[in-house]
Amino acid sequence: MSNRKSPNKFKAMTFRTIEGLAFIKYDNIIHLRADRNNTLVFIVDKEEPVKGLRNISSLSLELPQDLFFSCHRSHIINLLHVNSYRHKSREIVMSNDHCIPVSDNAEKKLLQIINE
């Protein structure tokens, strides 16, 4: 049984930022990266990430498991935005051309998901 909450009915993630609250649709999130006790959220059509004032572990509990995958302890990807996987360097190329590392532990699970 999972500790994750069921995704909210608005299909969006809500979190605090320095400016206030951010509401970002799941489909628009490309990937998340840990930044100490905060999380950088990379979004479609935005050059700079949105800095969430929560750690990546707590944000991950609110993301739908069928759409997001934790490929590394510091990175969560949106599977809809995966462009390719580089096996030799063990990294995922996202729709924004960012290369995201894949941990040893996550590689097998990721390849299963991609090949489904």
C-alpha positions in Angstrom: 0.0 0.0 0.0 1.3 3.4 -1.0 1.7 6.5 1.3 1.0 8.7 -1.6 -2.1 10.9 -1.6 -4.5 10.5 -4.5 -3.9 13.2 -7.1 -6.1 16.3 -6.6 -9.2 16.8 -8.8 -7.6 19.8 -10.5 -4.7 17.7 -12.0 -2.3 20.3 -10.7 0.4 20.6 -8.1 0.2 23.4 -5.5 3.2 24.6 -3.5 4.6 27.7 -1.8 7.1 29.9 -3.5 8.8 33.1 -2.3 6.1 35.1 -4.2 3.1 33.1 -2.8 1.4 29.9 -4.1 2.1 28.2 -7.4 -0.5 26.1 -9.2 1.1 24.1 -12.0 -0.7 21.5 -14.1 0.9 18.1 -14.1 1.2 18.0 -17.9 3.2 21.2 -17.8 5.8 19.9 -15.4 8.9 18.6 -17.2 10.9 17.5 -14.2 11.8 18.4 -10.6 15.2 18.8 -9.1 16.2 18.9 -5.4 17.8 22.1 -4.3 18.7 21.6 -0.6 15.4 21.9 1.3 13.7 23.4 -1.8 12.7 22.0 -5.2 13.2 23.5 -8.6 10.3 22.7 -10.9 11.0 22.9 -14.6 7.9 23.9 -16.6 7.0 23.9 -20.3 7.6 27.3 -22.0 9.6 28.7 -19.0 13.3 29.3 -19.2 13.8 29.5 -15.4 12.5 26.9 -13.0 10.0 27.8 -10.3 11.5 27.4 -6.8 9.2 25.5 -4.5 9.7 26.0 -0.7 9.4 22.3 0.0 11.8 19.4 -0.3 11.5 17.0 -3.2 10.4 14.1 -1.0 7.3 15.9 0.3 6.3 17.2 -3.2 6.7 13.7 -4.6 3.9 12.4 -2.4 1.5 14.6 -4.3 2.4 13.5 -7.8 0.5 10.8 -9.6 2.7 7.6 -9.8 1.6 6.8 -13.3 2.9 10.1 -14.7 6.0 10.9 -12.6 9.1 8.7 -11.9 11.9 9.2 -9.3 14.9 8.4 -11.4 17.4 9.6 -8.9 17.2 10.7 -5.2 17.5 14.4 -6.5 15.3 14.1 -9.6 11.7 13.3 -10.6 10.7 13.2 -14.2 7.4 13.5 -16.0 7.2 10.5 -18.3 5.3 12.5 -20.9 8.3 14.7 -21.4 11.0 12.0 -22.0 12.6 12.4 -25.4 15.2 9.6 -25.1 17.4 7.5 -22.9 21.2 7.3 -23.2 22.1 3.9 -22.0 25.9 4.4 -21.8 25.8 7.6 -19.8 22.6 6.5 -18.0 20.7 9.7 -18.5 17.3 10.8 -19.7 16.9 13.6 -22.2 13.8 15.6 -21.5 11.7 17.7 -23.8 13.6 20.8 -22.6 16.9 19.1 -23.6 17.9 18.8 -20.0 19.8 15.6 -19.3 18.7 13.9 -16.0 20.8 11.2 -14.3 19.4 7.8 -13.6 20.6 5.9 -10.5 21.6 2.2 -10.6 18.5 1.3 -8.6 16.1 3.2 -10.9 17.5 2.1 -14.3 15.8 -1.3 -14.5 12.4 0.1 -13.4 12.7 3.0 -15.8 13.4 0.7 -18.7 10.4 -1.4 -17.8 8.2 1.6 -17.8 9.5 3.0 -21.1 9.1 -0.4 -22.8 5.5 -0.9 -21.8 
